Amino acid sequence: MAFVDTSFWIALRHAGDRHHAEARELLRRHADEPLVTSNHVRGETWTWLRRRAGHRAAVGFLDALAASDRVRVATVGPDQEEAALAWLRVHDERPYSFVDATSFVLMRAMRIREALAFDGDFAAAGFVELRP
């Protein structure tokens, strides 16, 4: 099982992204694996796609996610948000985002070690960023 970050979703859904081919290959290689993303990642991806690729691309992402049998959207709740804020308060080695911090909390709770991500933040936080 791997966690899917915004940077991966964007690369997969936006053909102009420099990691587009890598994202497609990673998805092919891990075709039998269940995937987890979060409600926060879904929202962040929607926002990026809507602003940079247009409404149709953003809706296409939501529809594909909703139709997927292999992707679970886990909900980050208030306790996990508080844990993410506490984590951010003591980690200043990188400019981590709040969404990334909530992802880290969720991954630890679900015992997920691997992430589909391209921004380096997951590796810096001690997780394995999968590569083709």
C-alpha positions as CSV (number, residue, x, y, z in Angstrom):
1,M,0.0,0.0,0.0
2,A,1.3,3.4,-0.9
3,F,0.1,7.0,-0.1
4,V,-0.5,9.3,-3.0
5,D,0.5,12.9,-2.7
6,T,-0.6,16.0,-4.6
7,S,2.6,16.2,-6.5
8,F,1.9,12.7,-7.9
9,W,-1.7,13.4,-8.8
10,I,-0.7,16.6,-10.6
11,A,2.1,14.8,-12.6
12,L,-0.3,12.0,-13.5
13,R,-3.2,14.3,-14.6
14,H,-1.3,17.1,-16.2
15,A,0.6,16.0,-19.3
16,G,2.8,19.1,-19.2
17,D,4.3,18.2,-15.8
18,R,7.9,17.2,-16.0
19,H,7.1,14.0,-14.0
20,H,4.2,13.0,-16.1
21,A,5.9,10.0,-17.8
22,E,7.3,8.8,-14.4
23,A,3.9,9.0,-12.8
24,R,2.3,6.9,-15.5
25,E,5.1,4.3,-15.2
26,L,4.8,4.2,-11.5
27,L,1.1,3.7,-11.7
28,R,1.6,0.9,-14.2
29,R,4.3,-0.8,-12.0
30,H,2.1,-0.6,-8.9
31,A,-1.1,-1.5,-10.7
32,D,-2.0,-4.3,-8.2
33,E,-1.3,-2.2,-5.1
34,P,-4.1,-0.4,-3.1
35,L,-3.5,3.3,-2.8
36,V,-4.4,5.8,-0.1
37,T,-4.8,9.5,-0.4
38,S,-6.5,12.0,1.9
39,N,-9.3,14.5,1.7
40,H,-6.7,17.3,2.1
41,V,-4.6,16.0,-0.8
42,R,-7.8,15.7,-2.9
43,G,-8.7,19.3,-2.1
44,E,-5.2,20.6,-2.8
45,T,-5.0,18.7,-6.1
46,W,-8.4,20.1,-7.1
47,T,-7.2,23.6,-6.4
48,W,-4.0,23.2,-8.4
49,L,-5.7,21.6,-11.4
50,R,-8.6,24.1,-11.4
51,R,-6.3,27.1,-11.4
52,R,-3.7,25.8,-13.8
53,A,-5.3,23.2,-16.0
54,G,-9.0,24.3,-15.9
55,H,-12.3,23.2,-14.6
56,R,-12.6,20.2,-16.9
57,A,-9.2,18.8,-15.7
58,A,-10.2,19.3,-12.1
59,V,-13.6,17.6,-12.5
60,G,-11.9,14.8,-14.4
61,F,-9.6,14.2,-11.5
62,L,-12.5,14.1,-9.0
63,D,-14.5,11.8,-11.2
64,A,-11.5,9.4,-11.7
65,L,-10.8,9.3,-8.0
66,A,-14.5,8.6,-7.2
67,A,-14.7,5.8,-9.8
68,S,-11.5,4.1,-8.7
69,D,-11.7,0.8,-6.9
70,R,-8.1,0.9,-5.8
71,V,-7.8,4.4,-4.3
72,R,-9.2,5.0,-0.8
73,V,-9.6,8.6,0.3
74,A,-8.9,8.7,4.0
75,T,-10.4,11.6,6.0
76,V,-8.0,13.6,8.1
77,G,-9.9,14.5,11.3
78,P,-9.4,17.2,13.9
79,D,-7.1,15.1,16.1
80,Q,-4.8,14.3,13.1
81,E,-4.8,18.0,12.2
82,E,-3.7,18.9,15.7
83,A,-1.0,16.3,15.5
84,A,0.2,17.7,12.2
85,L,0.3,21.2,13.6
86,A,2.4,19.9,16.6
87,W,4.7,18.2,14.1
88,L,5.1,21.4,12.1
89,R,6.0,23.4,15.2
90,V,9.1,21.3,15.7
91,H,10.3,20.7,12.2
92,D,11.8,23.7,10.5
93,E,14.4,21.9,8.4
94,R,12.2,22.3,5.3
95,P,9.2,24.4,4.4
96,Y,6.7,21.6,4.9
97,S,3.1,22.3,4.0
98,F,0.2,21.7,6.4
99,V,-1.2,19.1,3.9
100,D,2.1,17.3,3.9
101,A,2.1,17.2,7.7
102,T,-1.4,15.8,7.8
103,S,-0.3,13.1,5.2
104,F,2.7,12.2,7.4
105,V,0.4,11.8,10.5
106,L,-2.1,9.7,8.5
107,M,0.7,7.5,7.0
108,R,2.2,6.8,10.5
109,A,-1.3,5.9,11.8
110,M,-1.9,3.5,8.9
111,R,1.7,2.2,9.0
112,I,2.3,3.2,5.4
113,R,6.0,3.7,4.5
114,E,5.9,4.4,0.8
115,A,4.6,7.4,-1.0
116,L,3.9,8.3,-4.6
117,A,5.3,11.8,-4.5
118,F,7.8,14.0,-6.4
119,D,8.6,16.9,-4.2
120,G,11.1,15.3,-1.8
121,D,9.2,16.2,1.4
122,F,8.1,12.7,2.1
123,A,11.7,11.4,1.8
124,A,12.9,14.2,4.0
125,A,10.3,13.2,6.6
126,G,11.5,9.6,6.7
127,F,9.3,7.9,4.1
128,V,10.2,6.2,0.9
129,E,9.3,8.1,-2.3
130,L,8.8,5.5,-5.0
131,R,10.6,5.8,-8.3
132,P,10.3,3.9,-11.6
